[in-house]
Amino acid sequence: MKLLLAGLVVFLVVETHAQWYRFPVEAAQGSRDMWRAYSDMREANWKNSDKYFHARGNQDAAARGTGGRWAAEVISNGREWAQGLGDSGRGREDSEADQVANRHGRDGGDLNIYRPKGLPEKY
């Protein structure tokens, strides 16, 4: 009985920690997803599309796994913090709205609520 219990504990510990190597890969892929969303936003240059691209980048990154979700959160929080340091002219309310869109995307919400009318299907 003790041997069976010990075997079960070892199996659970090994299985739980067997995925640790994926985190850095997922984080790198999530960072790339965030960059792609930012690049697409700049390329589209579409009025009122900021929140959509925030949500999309976070959703794509979080879909990679825990590493991607972590990267999306760190990048999003860092960006909003850095913009708060300078005089971006956007204001606290806009920064908070960006964070709502970021969380909405990371949580797998419907991106269409942020998608502006007329934004090309490419995005």
Phi and psi restraints in degrees (range 20) as a CNS / XPLOR table:
assign (resid 1 and name C) (resid 2 and name N)
       (resid 2 and name CA) (resid 2 and name C) 1.0 -63.1 20.0 2
assign (resid 2 and name N) (resid 2 and name CA)
       (resid 2 and name C) (resid 3 and name N) 1.0 -38.7 20.0 2
assign (resid 2 and name C) (resid 3 and name N)
       (resid 3 and name CA) (resid 3 and name C) 1.0 -64.6 20.0 2
assign (resid 3 and name N) (resid 3 and name CA)
       (resid 3 and name C) (resid 4 and name N) 1.0 -41.9 20.0 2
assign (resid 3 and name C) (resid 4 and name N)
       (resid 4 and name CA) (resid 4 and name C) 1.0 -63.8 20.0 2
assign (resid 4 and name N) (resid 4 and name CA)
       (resid 4 and name C) (resid 5 and name N) 1.0 -44.2 20.0 2
assign (resid 4 and name C) (resid 5 and name N)
       (resid 5 and name CA) (resid 5 and name C) 1.0 -63.8 20.0 2
assign (resid 5 and name N) (resid 5 and name CA)
       (resid 5 and name C) (resid 6 and name N) 1.0 -43.0 20.0 2
assign (resid 5 and name C) (resid 6 and name N)
       (resid 6 and name CA) (resid 6 and name C) 1.0 -62.8 20.0 2
assign (resid 6 and name N) (resid 6 and name CA)
       (resid 6 and name C) (resid 7 and name N) 1.0 -41.0 20.0 2
assign (resid 6 and name C) (resid 7 and name N)
       (resid 7 and name CA) (resid 7 and name C) 1.0 -62.9 20.0 2
assign (resid 7 and name N) (resid 7 and name CA)
       (resid 7 and name C) (resid 8 and name N) 1.0 -40.8 20.0 2
assign (resid 7 and name C) (resid 8 and name N)
       (resid 8 and name CA) (resid 8 and name C) 1.0 -64.7 20.0 2
assign (resid 8 and name N) (resid 8 and name CA)
       (resid 8 and name C) (resid 9 and name N) 1.0 -43.4 20.0 2
assign (resid 8 and name C) (resid 9 and name N)
       (resid 9 and name CA) (resid 9 and name C) 1.0 -63.3 20.0 2
assign (resid 9 and name N) (resid 9 and name CA)
       (resid 9 and name C) (resid 10 and name N) 1.0 -45.7 20.0 2
assign (resid 9 and name C) (resid 10 and name N)
       (resid 10 and name CA) (resid 10 and name C) 1.0 -60.5 20.0 2
assign (resid 10 and name N) (resid 10 and name CA)
       (resid 10 and name C) (resid 11 and name N) 1.0 -44.0 20.0 2
assign (resid 10 and name C) (resid 11 and name N)
       (resid 11 and name CA) (resid 11 and name C) 1.0 -59.9 20.0 2
assign (resid 11 and name N) (resid 11 and name CA)
       (resid 11 and name C) (resid 12 and name N) 1.0 -45.8 20.0 2
assign (resid 11 and name C) (resid 12 and name N)
       (resid 12 and name CA) (resid 12 and name C) 1.0 -65.7 20.0 2
assign (resid 12 and name N) (resid 12 and name CA)
       (resid 12 and name C) (resid 13 and name N) 1.0 -40.9 20.0 2
assign (resid 12 and name C) (resid 13 and name N)
       (resid 13 and name CA) (resid 13 and name C) 1.0 -65.9 20.0 2
assign (resid 13 and name N) (resid 13 and name CA)
       (resid 13 and name C) (resid 14 and name N) 1.0 -46.3 20.0 2
assign (resid 13 and name C) (resid 14 and name N)
       (resid 14 and name CA) (resid 14 and name C) 1.0 -64.3 20.0 2
assign (resid 14 and name N) (resid 14 and name CA)
       (resid 14 and name C) (resid 15 and name N) 1.0 -43.3 20.0 2
assign (resid 14 and name C) (resid 15 and name N)
       (resid 15 and name CA) (resid 15 and name C) 1.0 -64.7 20.0 2
assign (resid 15 and name N) (resid 15 and name CA)
       (resid 15 and name C) (resid 16 and name N) 1.0 -39.4 20.0 2
assign (resid 15 and name C) (resid 16 and name N)
       (resid 16 and name CA) (resid 16 and name C) 1.0 -65.7 20.0 2
assign (resid 16 and name N) (resid 16 and name CA)
       (resid 16 and name C) (resid 17 and name N) 1.0 -40.3 20.0 2
assign (resid 16 and name C) (resid 17 and name N)
       (resid 17 and name CA) (resid 17 and name C) 1.0 -96.0 20.0 2
assign (resid 17 and name N) (resid 17 and name CA)
       (resid 17 and name C) (resid 18 and name N) 1.0 1.6 20.0 2
assign (resid 17 and name C) (resid 18 and name N)
       (resid 18 and name CA) (resid 18 and name C) 1.0 -71.8 20.0 2
assign (resid 18 and name N) (resid 18 and name CA)
       (resid 18 and name C) (resid 19 and name N) 1.0 -16.2 20.0 2
assign (resid 18 and name C) (resid 19 and name N)
       (resid 19 and name CA) (resid 19 and name C) 1.0 -98.2 20.0 2
assign (resid 19 and name N) (resid 19 and name CA)
       (resid 19 and name C) (resid 20 and name N) 1.0 5.3 20.0 2
assign (resid 19 and name C) (resid 20 and name N)
       (resid 20 and name CA) (resid 20 and name C) 1.0 -56.8 20.0 2
assign (resid 20 and name N) (resid 20 and name CA)
       (resid 20 and name C) (resid 21 and name N) 1.0 -32.9 20.0 2
assign (resid 20 and name C) (resid 21 and name N)
       (resid 21 and name CA) (resid 21 and name C) 1.0 -69.9 20.0 2
assign (resid 21 and name N) (resid 21 and name CA)
       (resid 21 and name C) (resid 22 and name N) 1.0 -16.0 20.0 2
assign (resid 21 and name C) (resid 22 and name N)
       (resid 22 and name CA) (resid 22 and name C) 1.0 -77.0 20.0 2
assign (resid 22 and name N) (resid 22 and name CA)
       (resid 22 and name C) (resid 23 and name N) 1.0 -28.2 20.0 2
assign (resid 22 and name C) (resid 23 and name N)
       (resid 23 and name CA) (resid 23 and name C) 1.0 -53.2 20.0 2
assign (resid 23 and name N) (resid 23 and name CA)
       (resid 23 and name C) (resid 24 and name N) 1.0 -51.9 20.0 2
assign (resid 23 and name C) (resid 24 and name N)
       (resid 24 and name CA) (resid 24 and name C) 1.0 -64.2 20.0 2
assign (resid 24 and name N) (resid 24 and name CA)
       (resid 24 and name C) (resid 25 and name N) 1.0 -33.9 20.0 2
assign (resid 24 and name C) (resid 25 and name N)
       (resid 25 and name CA) (resid 25 and name C) 1.0 -67.2 20.0 2
assign (resid 25 and name N) (resid 25 and name CA)
       (resid 25 and name C) (resid 26 and name N) 1.0 -46.1 20.0 2
assign (resid 25 and name C) (resid 26 and name N)
       (resid 26 and name CA) (resid 26 and name C) 1.0 -61.7 20.0 2
assign (resid 26 and name N) (resid 26 and name CA)
       (resid 26 and name C) (resid 27 and name N) 1.0 -39.1 20.0 2
assign (resid 26 and name C) (resid 27 and name N)
       (resid 27 and name CA) (resid 27 and name C) 1.0 -63.9 20.0 2
assign (resid 27 and name N) (resid 27 and name CA)
       (resid 27 and name C) (resid 28 and name N) 1.0 -42.7 20.0 2
assign (resid 27 and name C) (resid 28 and name N)
       (resid 28 and name CA) (resid 28 and name C) 1.0 -65.2 20.0 2
assign (resid 28 and name N) (resid 28 and name CA)
       (resid 28 and name C) (resid 29 and name N) 1.0 -42.3 20.0 2
assign (resid 28 and name C) (resid 29 and name N)
       (resid 29 and name CA) (resid 29 and name C) 1.0 -66.1 20.0 2
assign (resid 29 and name N) (resid 29 and name CA)
       (resid 29 and name C) (resid 30 and name N) 1.0 -39.6 20.0 2
assign (resid 29 and name C) (resid 30 and name N)
       (resid 30 and name CA) (resid 30 and name C) 1.0 -63.5 20.0 2
assign (resid 30 and name N) (resid 30 and name CA)
       (resid 30 and name C) (resid 31 and name N) 1.0 -39.3 20.0 2
assign (resid 30 and name C) (resid 31 and name N)
       (resid 31 and name CA) (resid 31 and name C) 1.0 -62.2 20.0 2
assign (resid 31 and name N) (resid 31 and name CA)
       (resid 31 and name C) (resid 32 and name N) 1.0 -39.9 20.0 2
assign (resid 31 and name C) (resid 32 and name N)
       (resid 32 and name CA) (resid 32 and name C) 1.0 -65.2 20.0 2
assign (resid 32 and name N) (resid 32 and name CA)
       (resid 32 and name C) (resid 33 and name N) 1.0 -38.7 20.0 2
assign (resid 32 and name C) (resid 33 and name N)
       (resid 33 and name CA) (resid 33 and name C) 1.0 -62.3 20.0 2
assign (resid 33 and name N) (resid 33 and name CA)
       (resid 33 and name C) (resid 34 and name N) 1.0 -41.3 20.0 2
assign (resid 33 and name C) (resid 34 and name N)
       (resid 34 and name CA) (resid 34 and name C) 1.0 -64.7 20.0 2
assign (resid 34 and name N) (resid 34 and name CA)
       (resid 34 and name C) (resid 35 and name N) 1.0 -41.7 20.0 2
assign (resid 34 and name C) (resid 35 and name N)
       (resid 35 and name CA) (resid 35 and name C) 1.0 -63.9 20.0 2
assign (resid 35 and name N) (resid 35 and name CA)
       (resid 35 and name C) (resid 36 and name N) 1.0 -40.6 20.0 2
assign (resid 35 and name C) (resid 36 and name N)
       (resid 36 and name CA) (resid 36 and name C) 1.0 -63.4 20.0 2
assign (resid 36 and name N) (resid 36 and name CA)
       (resid 36 and name C) (resid 37 and name N) 1.0 -41.0 20.0 2
assign (resid 36 and name C) (resid 37 and name N)
       (resid 37 and name CA) (resid 37 and name C) 1.0 -63.6 20.0 2
assign (resid 37 and name N) (resid 37 and name CA)
       (resid 37 and name C) (resid 38 and name N) 1.0 -41.2 20.0 2
assign (resid 37 and name C) (resid 38 and name N)
       (resid 38 and name CA) (resid 38 and name C) 1.0 -64.3 20.0 2
assign (resid 38 and name N) (resid 38 and name CA)
       (resid 38 and name C) (resid 39 and name N) 1.0 -44.2 20.0 2
assign (resid 38 and name C) (resid 39 and name N)
       (resid 39 and name CA) (resid 39 and name C) 1.0 -62.9 20.0 2
assign (resid 39 and name N) (resid 39 and name CA)
       (resid 39 and name C) (resid 40 and name N) 1.0 -41.6 20.0 2
assign (resid 39 and name C) (resid 40 and name N)
       (resid 40 and name CA) (resid 40 and name C) 1.0 -64.2 20.0 2
assign (resid 40 and name N) (resid 40 and name CA)
       (resid 40 and name C) (resid 41 and name N) 1.0 -38.2 20.0 2
assign (resid 40 and name C) (resid 41 and name N)
       (resid 41 and name CA) (resid 41 and name C) 1.0 -63.3 20.0 2
assign (resid 41 and name N) (resid 41 and name CA)
       (resid 41 and name C) (resid 42 and name N) 1.0 -42.8 20.0 2
assign (resid 41 and name C) (resid 42 and name N)
       (resid 42 and name CA) (resid 42 and name C) 1.0 -66.2 20.0 2
assign (resid 42 and name N) (resid 42 and name CA)
       (resid 42 and name C) (resid 43 and name N) 1.0 -41.5 20.0 2
assign (resid 42 and name C) (resid 43 and name N)
       (resid 43 and name CA) (resid 43 and name C) 1.0 -66.4 20.0 2
assign (resid 43 and name N) (resid 43 and name CA)
       (resid 43 and name C) (resid 44 and name N) 1.0 -43.7 20.0 2
assign (resid 43 and name C) (resid 44 and name N)
       (resid 44 and name CA) (resid 44 and name C) 1.0 -65.6 20.0 2
assign (resid 44 and name N) (resid 44 and name CA)
       (resid 44 and name C) (resid 45 and name N) 1.0 -40.3 20.0 2
assign (resid 44 and name C) (resid 45 and name N)
       (resid 45 and name CA) (resid 45 and name C) 1.0 48.3 20.0 2
assign (resid 45 and name N) (resid 45 and name CA)
       (resid 45 and name C) (resid 46 and name N) 1.0 48.7 20.0 2
assign (resid 45 and name C) (resid 46 and name N)
       (resid 46 and name CA) (resid 46 and name C) 1.0 -104.4 20.0 2
assign (resid 46 and name N) (resid 46 and name CA)
       (resid 46 and name C) (resid 47 and name N) 1.0 132.8 20.0 2
assign (resid 46 and name C) (resid 47 and name N)
       (resid 47 and name CA) (resid 47 and name C) 1.0 -61.8 20.0 2
assign (resid 47 and name N) (resid 47 and name CA)
       (resid 47 and name C) (resid 48 and name N) 1.0 137.6 20.0 2
assign (resid 47 and name C) (resid 48 and name N)
       (resid 48 and name CA) (resid 48 and name C) 1.0 61.8 20.0 2
assign (resid 48 and name N) (resid 48 and name CA)
       (resid 48 and name C) (resid 49 and name N) 1.0 29.2 20.0 2
assign (resid 48 and name C) (resid 49 and name N)
       (resid 49 and name CA) (resid 49 and name C) 1.0 -102.3 20.0 2
assign (resid 49 and name N) (resid 49 and name CA)
       (resid 49 and name C) (resid 50 and name N) 1.0 -2.7 20.0 2
assign (resid 49 and name C) (resid 50 and name N)
       (resid 50 and name CA) (resid 50 and name C) 1.0 -54.1 20.0 2
assign (resid 50 and name N) (resid 50 and name CA)
       (resid 50 and name C) (resid 51 and name N) 1.0 -51.4 20.0 2
assign (resid 50 and name C) (resid 51 and name N)
       (resid 51 and name CA) (resid 51 and name C) 1.0 -64.6 20.0 2
assign (resid 51 and name N) (resid 51 and name CA)
       (resid 51 and name C) (resid 52 and name N) 1.0 -36.9 20.0 2
assign (resid 51 and name C) (resid 52 and name N)
       (resid 52 and name CA) (resid 52 and name C) 1.0 -60.2 20.0 2
assign (resid 52 and name N) (resid 52 and name CA)
       (resid 52 and name C) (resid 53 and name N) 1.0 -47.2 20.0 2
assign (resid 52 and name C) (resid 53 and name N)
       (resid 53 and name CA) (resid 53 and name C) 1.0 -71.0 20.0 2
assign (resid 53 and name N) (resid 53 and name CA)
       (resid 53 and name C) (resid 54 and name N) 1.0 -30.3 20.0 2
assign (resid 53 and name C) (resid 54 and name N)
       (resid 54 and name CA) (resid 54 and name C) 1.0 -60.9 20.0 2
assign (resid 54 and name N) (resid 54 and name CA)
       (resid 54 and name C) (resid 55 and name N) 1.0 -52.0 20.0 2
assign (resid 54 and name C) (resid 55 and name N)
       (resid 55 and name CA) (resid 55 and name C) 1.0 -63.7 20.0 2
assign (resid 55 and name N) (resid 55 and name CA)
       (resid 55 and name C) (resid 56 and name N) 1.0 -41.8 20.0 2
assign (resid 55 and name C) (resid 56 and name N)
       (resid 56 and name CA) (resid 56 and name C) 1.0 -64.6 20.0 2
assign (resid 56 and name N) (resid 56 and name CA)
       (resid 56 and name C) (resid 57 and name N) 1.0 -44.8 20.0 2
assign (resid 56 and name C) (resid 57 and name N)
       (resid 57 and name CA) (resid 57 and name C) 1.0 -61.2 20.0 2
assign (resid 57 and name N) (resid 57 and name CA)
       (resid 57 and name C) (resid 58 and name N) 1.0 -43.0 20.0 2
assign (resid 57 and name C) (resid 58 and name N)
       (resid 58 and name CA) (resid 58 and name C) 1.0 -67.2 20.0 2
assign (resid 58 and name N) (resid 58 and name CA)
       (resid 58 and name C) (resid 59 and name N) 1.0 -39.2 20.0 2
assign (resid 58 and name C) (resid 59 and name N)
       (resid 59 and name CA) (resid 59 and name C) 1.0 -67.1 20.0 2
assign (resid 59 and name N) (resid 59 and name CA)
       (resid 59 and name C) (resid 60 and name N) 1.0 -45.3 20.0 2
assign (resid 59 and name C) (resid 60 and name N)
       (resid 60 and name CA) (resid 60 and name C) 1.0 -61.1 20.0 2
assign (resid 60 and name N) (resid 60 and name CA)
       (resid 60 and name C) (resid 61 and name N) 1.0 -43.3 20.0 2
assign (resid 60 and name C) (resid 61 and name N)
       (resid 61 and name CA) (resid 61 and name C) 1.0 -66.6 20.0 2
assign (resid 61 and name N) (resid 61 and name CA)
       (resid 61 and name C) (resid 62 and name N) 1.0 -45.7 20.0 2
assign (resid 61 and name C) (resid 62 and name N)
       (resid 62 and name CA) (resid 62 and name C) 1.0 -65.0 20.0 2
assign (resid 62 and name N) (resid 62 and name CA)
       (resid 62 and name C) (resid 63 and name N) 1.0 -28.4 20.0 2
assign (resid 62 and name C) (resid 63 and name N)
       (resid 63 and name CA) (resid 63 and name C) 1.0 -66.3 20.0 2
assign (resid 63 and name N) (resid 63 and name CA)
       (resid 63 and name C) (resid 64 and name N) 1.0 -16.7 20.0 2
assign (resid 63 and name C) (resid 64 and name N)
       (resid 64 and name CA) (resid 64 and name C) 1.0 -71.3 20.0 2
assign (resid 64 and name N) (resid 64 and name CA)
       (resid 64 and name C) (resid 65 and name N) 1.0 -24.8 20.0 2
assign (resid 64 and name C) (resid 65 and name N)
       (resid 65 and name CA) (resid 65 and name C) 1.0 129.7 20.0 2
assign (resid 65 and name N) (resid 65 and name CA)
       (resid 65 and name C) (resid 66 and name N) 1.0 -167.5 20.0 2
assign (resid 65 and name C) (resid 66 and name N)
       (resid 66 and name CA) (resid 66 and name C) 1.0 -62.2 20.0 2
assign (resid 66 and name N) (resid 66 and name CA)
       (resid 66 and name C) (resid 67 and name N) 1.0 -36.1 20.0 2
assign (resid 66 and name C) (resid 67 and name N)
       (resid 67 and name CA) (resid 67 and name C) 1.0 -66.2 20.0 2
assign (resid 67 and name N) (resid 67 and name CA)
       (resid 67 and name C) (resid 68 and name N) 1.0 -41.2 20.0 2
assign (resid 67 and name C) (resid 68 and name N)
       (resid 68 and name CA) (resid 68 and name C) 1.0 -67.0 20.0 2
assign (resid 68 and name N) (resid 68 and name CA)
       (resid 68 and name C) (resid 69 and name N) 1.0 -39.9 20.0 2
assign (resid 68 and name C) (resid 69 and name N)
       (resid 69 and name CA) (resid 69 and name C) 1.0 -63.2 20.0 2
assign (resid 69 and name N) (resid 69 and name CA)
       (resid 69 and name C) (resid 70 and name N) 1.0 -42.8 20.0 2
assign (resid 69 and name C) (resid 70 and name N)
       (resid 70 and name CA) (resid 70 and name C) 1.0 -61.1 20.0 2
assign (resid 70 and name N) (resid 70 and name CA)
       (resid 70 and name C) (resid 71 and name N) 1.0 -45.9 20.0 2
assign (resid 70 and name C) (resid 71 and name N)
       (resid 71 and name CA) (resid 71 and name C) 1.0 -61.5 20.0 2
assign (resid 71 and name N) (resid 71 and name CA)
       (resid 71 and name C) (resid 72 and name N) 1.0 -42.9 20.0 2
assign (resid 71 and name C) (resid 72 and name N)
       (resid 72 and name CA) (resid 72 and name C) 1.0 -61.4 20.0 2
assign (resid 72 and name N) (resid 72 and name CA)
       (resid 72 and name C) (resid 73 and name N) 1.0 -42.4 20.0 2
assign (resid 72 and name C) (resid 73 and name N)
       (resid 73 and name CA) (resid 73 and name C) 1.0 -67.5 20.0 2
assign (resid 73 and name N) (resid 73 and name CA)
       (resid 73 and name C) (resid 74 and name N) 1.0 -43.7 20.0 2
assign (resid 73 and name C) (resid 74 and name N)
       (resid 74 and name CA) (resid 74 and name C) 1.0 -65.0 20.0 2
assign (resid 74 and name N) (resid 74 and name CA)
       (resid 74 and name C) (resid 75 and name N) 1.0 -45.2 20.0 2
assign (resid 74 and name C) (resid 75 and name N)
       (resid 75 and name CA) (resid 75 and name C) 1.0 -65.4 20.0 2
assign (resid 75 and name N) (resid 75 and name CA)
       (resid 75 and name C) (resid 76 and name N) 1.0 -45.2 20.0 2
assign (resid 75 and name C) (resid 76 and name N)
       (resid 76 and name CA) (resid 76 and name C) 1.0 -63.0 20.0 2
assign (resid 76 and name N) (resid 76 and name CA)
       (resid 76 and name C) (resid 77 and name N) 1.0 -47.2 20.0 2
assign (resid 76 and name C) (resid 77 and name N)
       (resid 77 and name CA) (resid 77 and name C) 1.0 -65.6 20.0 2
assign (resid 77 and name N) (resid 77 and name CA)
       (resid 77 and name C) (resid 78 and name N) 1.0 -40.4 20.0 2
assign (resid 77 and name C) (resid 78 and name N)
       (resid 78 and name CA) (resid 78 and name C) 1.0 -64.0 20.0 2
assign (resid 78 and name N) (resid 78 and name CA)
       (resid 78 and name C) (resid 79 and name N) 1.0 -40.7 20.0 2
assign (resid 78 and name C) (resid 79 and name N)
       (resid 79 and name CA) (resid 79 and name C) 1.0 -65.1 20.0 2
assign (resid 79 and name N) (resid 79 and name CA)
       (resid 79 and name C) (resid 80 and name N) 1.0 -45.6 20.0 2
assign (resid 79 and name C) (resid 80 and name N)
       (resid 80 and name CA) (resid 80 and name C) 1.0 -66.8 20.0 2
assign (resid 80 and name N) (resid 80 and name CA)
       (resid 80 and name C) (resid 81 and name N) 1.0 -37.0 20.0 2
assign (resid 80 and name C) (resid 81 and name N)
       (resid 81 and name CA) (resid 81 and name C) 1.0 -64.6 20.0 2
assign (resid 81 and name N) (resid 81 and name CA)
       (resid 81 and name C) (resid 82 and name N) 1.0 -45.4 20.0 2
assign (resid 81 and name C) (resid 82 and name N)
       (resid 82 and name CA) (resid 82 and name C) 1.0 -64.4 20.0 2
assign (resid 82 and name N) (resid 82 and name CA)
       (resid 82 and name C) (resid 83 and name N) 1.0 -37.9 20.0 2
assign (resid 82 and name C) (resid 83 and name N)
       (resid 83 and name CA) (resid 83 and name C) 1.0 -68.4 20.0 2
assign (resid 83 and name N) (resid 83 and name CA)
       (resid 83 and name C) (resid 84 and name N) 1.0 -27.9 20.0 2
assign (resid 83 and name C) (resid 84 and name N)
       (resid 84 and name CA) (resid 84 and name C) 1.0 -70.9 20.0 2
assign (resid 84 and name N) (resid 84 and name CA)
       (resid 84 and name C) (resid 85 and name N) 1.0 -23.8 20.0 2
assign (resid 84 and name C) (resid 85 and name N)
       (resid 85 and name CA) (resid 85 and name C) 1.0 -73.1 20.0 2
assign (resid 85 and name N) (resid 85 and name CA)
       (resid 85 and name C) (resid 86 and name N) 1.0 -39.2 20.0 2
assign (resid 85 and name C) (resid 86 and name N)
       (resid 86 and name CA) (resid 86 and name C) 1.0 -90.8 20.0 2
assign (resid 86 and name N) (resid 86 and name CA)
       (resid 86 and name C) (resid 87 and name N) 1.0 -175.2 20.0 2
assign (resid 86 and name C) (resid 87 and name N)
       (resid 87 and name CA) (resid 87 and name C) 1.0 -104.3 20.0 2
assign (resid 87 and name N) (resid 87 and name CA)
       (resid 87 and name C) (resid 88 and name N) 1.0 75.4 20.0 2
assign (resid 87 and name C) (resid 88 and name N)
       (resid 88 and name CA) (resid 88 and name C) 1.0 -76.1 20.0 2
assign (resid 88 and name N) (resid 88 and name CA)
       (resid 88 and name C) (resid 89 and name N) 1.0 -16.2 20.0 2
assign (resid 88 and name C) (resid 89 and name N)
       (resid 89 and name CA) (resid 89 and name C) 1.0 77.5 20.0 2
assign (resid 89 and name N) (resid 89 and name CA)
       (resid 89 and name C) (resid 90 and name N) 1.0 7.6 20.0 2
assign (resid 89 and name C) (resid 90 and name N)
       (resid 90 and name CA) (resid 90 and name C) 1.0 -91.3 20.0 2
assign (resid 90 and name N) (resid 90 and name CA)
       (resid 90 and name C) (resid 91 and name N) 1.0 -34.4 20.0 2
assign (resid 90 and name C) (resid 91 and name N)
       (resid 91 and name CA) (resid 91 and name C) 1.0 91.2 20.0 2
assign (resid 91 and name N) (resid 91 and name CA)
       (resid 91 and name C) (resid 92 and name N) 1.0 163.1 20.0 2
assign (resid 91 and name C) (resid 92 and name N)
       (resid 92 and name CA) (resid 92 and name C) 1.0 -66.3 20.0 2
assign (resid 92 and name N) (resid 92 and name CA)
       (resid 92 and name C) (resid 93 and name N) 1.0 -38.9 20.0 2
assign (resid 92 and name C) (resid 93 and name N)
       (resid 93 and name CA) (resid 93 and name C) 1.0 -62.5 20.0 2
assign (resid 93 and name N) (resid 93 and name CA)
       (resid 93 and name C) (resid 94 and name N) 1.0 -41.2 20.0 2
assign (resid 93 and name C) (resid 94 and name N)
       (resid 94 and name CA) (resid 94 and name C) 1.0 -67.1 20.0 2
assign (resid 94 and name N) (resid 94 and name CA)
       (resid 94 and name C) (resid 95 and name N) 1.0 -38.9 20.0 2
assign (resid 94 and name C) (resid 95 and name N)
       (resid 95 and name CA) (resid 95 and name C) 1.0 -63.5 20.0 2
assign (resid 95 and name N) (resid 95 and name CA)
       (resid 95 and name C) (resid 96 and name N) 1.0 -41.9 20.0 2
assign (resid 95 and name C) (resid 96 and name N)
       (resid 96 and name CA) (resid 96 and name C) 1.0 -65.7 20.0 2
assign (resid 96 and name N) (resid 96 and name CA)
       (resid 96 and name C) (resid 97 and name N) 1.0 -38.0 20.0 2
assign (resid 96 and name C) (resid 97 and name N)
       (resid 97 and name CA) (resid 97 and name C) 1.0 -65.8 20.0 2
assign (resid 97 and name N) (resid 97 and name CA)
       (resid 97 and name C) (resid 98 and name N) 1.0 -37.0 20.0 2
assign (resid 97 and name C) (resid 98 and name N)
       (resid 98 and name CA) (resid 98 and name C) 1.0 -60.8 20.0 2
assign (resid 98 and name N) (resid 98 and name CA)
       (resid 98 and name C) (resid 99 and name N) 1.0 -42.8 20.0 2
assign (resid 98 and name C) (resid 99 and name N)
       (resid 99 and name CA) (resid 99 and name C) 1.0 -66.4 20.0 2
assign (resid 99 and name N) (resid 99 and name CA)
       (resid 99 and name C) (resid 100 and name N) 1.0 -35.1 20.0 2
assign (resid 99 and name C) (resid 100 and name N)
       (resid 100 and name CA) (resid 100 and name C) 1.0 -62.7 20.0 2
assign (resid 100 and name N) (resid 100 and name CA)
       (resid 100 and name C) (resid 101 and name N) 1.0 -44.6 20.0 2
assign (resid 100 and name C) (resid 101 and name N)
       (resid 101 and name CA) (resid 101 and name C) 1.0 -64.5 20.0 2
assign (resid 101 and name N) (resid 101 and name CA)
       (resid 101 and name C) (resid 102 and name N) 1.0 -39.2 20.0 2
assign (resid 101 and name C) (resid 102 and name N)
       (resid 102 and name CA) (resid 102 and name C) 1.0 -60.0 20.0 2
assign (resid 102 and name N) (resid 102 and name CA)
       (resid 102 and name C) (resid 103 and name N) 1.0 -49.5 20.0 2
assign (resid 102 and name C) (resid 103 and name N)
       (resid 103 and name CA) (resid 103 and name C) 1.0 -64.5 20.0 2
assign (resid 103 and name N) (resid 103 and name CA)
       (resid 103 and name C) (resid 104 and name N) 1.0 -39.4 20.0 2
assign (resid 103 and name C) (resid 104 and name N)
       (resid 104 and name CA) (resid 104 and name C) 1.0 -58.3 20.0 2
assign (resid 104 and name N) (resid 104 and name CA)
       (resid 104 and name C) (resid 105 and name N) 1.0 -44.6 20.0 2
assign (resid 104 and name C) (resid 105 and name N)
       (resid 105 and name CA) (resid 105 and name C) 1.0 -66.8 20.0 2
assign (resid 105 and name N) (resid 105 and name CA)
       (resid 105 and name C) (resid 106 and name N) 1.0 -45.5 20.0 2
assign (resid 105 and name C) (resid 106 and name N)
       (resid 106 and name CA) (resid 106 and name C) 1.0 -61.5 20.0 2
assign (resid 106 and name N) (resid 106 and name CA)
       (resid 106 and name C) (resid 107 and name N) 1.0 -32.0 20.0 2
assign (resid 106 and name C) (resid 107 and name N)
       (resid 107 and name CA) (resid 107 and name C) 1.0 -84.7 20.0 2
assign (resid 107 and name N) (resid 107 and name CA)
       (resid 107 and name C) (resid 108 and name N) 1.0 3.4 20.0 2
assign (resid 107 and name C) (resid 108 and name N)
       (resid 108 and name CA) (resid 108 and name C) 1.0 81.2 20.0 2
assign (resid 108 and name N) (resid 108 and name CA)
       (resid 108 and name C) (resid 109 and name N) 1.0 22.9 20.0 2
assign (resid 108 and name C) (resid 109 and name N)
       (resid 109 and name CA) (resid 109 and name C) 1.0 -69.4 20.0 2
assign (resid 109 and name N) (resid 109 and name CA)
       (resid 109 and name C) (resid 110 and name N) 1.0 168.5 20.0 2
assign (resid 109 and name C) (resid 110 and name N)
       (resid 110 and name CA) (resid 110 and name C) 1.0 -71.5 20.0 2
assign (resid 110 and name N) (resid 110 and name CA)
       (resid 110 and name C) (resid 111 and name N) 1.0 117.3 20.0 2
assign (resid 110 and name C) (resid 111 and name N)
       (resid 111 and name CA) (resid 111 and name C) 1.0 -70.7 20.0 2
assign (resid 111 and name N) (resid 111 and name CA)
       (resid 111 and name C) (resid 112 and name N) 1.0 -21.5 20.0 2
assign (resid 111 and name C) (resid 112 and name N)
       (resid 112 and name CA) (resid 112 and name C) 1.0 -65.3 20.0 2
assign (resid 112 and name N) (resid 112 and name CA)
       (resid 112 and name C) (resid 113 and name N) 1.0 -19.4 20.0 2
assign (resid 112 and name C) (resid 113 and name N)
       (resid 113 and name CA) (resid 113 and name C) 1.0 -69.6 20.0 2
assign (resid 113 and name N) (resid 113 and name CA)
       (resid 113 and name C) (resid 114 and name N) 1.0 -20.3 20.0 2
assign (resid 113 and name C) (resid 114 and name N)
       (resid 114 and name CA) (resid 114 and name C) 1.0 -103.8 20.0 2
assign (resid 114 and name N) (resid 114 and name CA)
       (resid 114 and name C) (resid 115 and name N) 1.0 -8.9 20.0 2
assign (resid 114 and name C) (resid 115 and name N)
       (resid 115 and name CA) (resid 115 and name C) 1.0 -73.0 20.0 2
assign (resid 115 and name N) (resid 115 and name CA)
       (resid 115 and name C) (resid 116 and name N) 1.0 121.6 20.0 2
assign (resid 115 and name C) (resid 116 and name N)
       (resid 116 and name CA) (resid 116 and name C) 1.0 -73.7 20.0 2
assign (resid 116 and name N) (resid 116 and name CA)
       (resid 116 and name C) (resid 117 and name N) 1.0 150.3 20.0 2
assign (resid 116 and name C) (resid 117 and name N)
       (resid 117 and name CA) (resid 117 and name C) 1.0 -62.6 20.0 2
assign (resid 117 and name N) (resid 117 and name CA)
       (resid 117 and name C) (resid 118 and name N) 1.0 136.1 20.0 2
assign (resid 117 and name C) (resid 118 and name N)
       (resid 118 and name CA) (resid 118 and name C) 1.0 87.9 20.0 2
assign (resid 118 and name N) (resid 118 and name CA)
       (resid 118 and name C) (resid 119 and name N) 1.0 -6.1 20.0 2
assign (resid 118 and name C) (resid 119 and name N)
       (resid 119 and name CA) (resid 119 and name C) 1.0 -62.8 20.0 2
assign (resid 119 and name N) (resid 119 and name CA)
       (resid 119 and name C) (resid 120 and name N) 1.0 126.8 20.0 2
assign (resid 119 and name C) (resid 120 and name N)
       (resid 120 and name CA) (resid 120 and name C) 1.0 -53.4 20.0 2
assign (resid 120 and name N) (resid 120 and name CA)
       (resid 120 and name C) (resid 121 and name N) 1.0 145.2 20.0 2
assign (resid 120 and name C) (resid 121 and name N)
       (resid 121 and name CA) (resid 121 and name C) 1.0 -60.4 20.0 2
assign (resid 121 and name N) (resid 121 and name CA)
       (resid 121 and name C) (resid 122 and name N) 1.0 -20.7 20.0 2
assign (resid 121 and name C) (resid 122 and name N)
       (resid 122 and name CA) (resid 122 and name C) 1.0 -53.0 20.0 2
assign (resid 122 and name N) (resid 122 and name CA)
       (resid 122 and name C) (resid 123 and name N) 1.0 -30.1 20.0 2
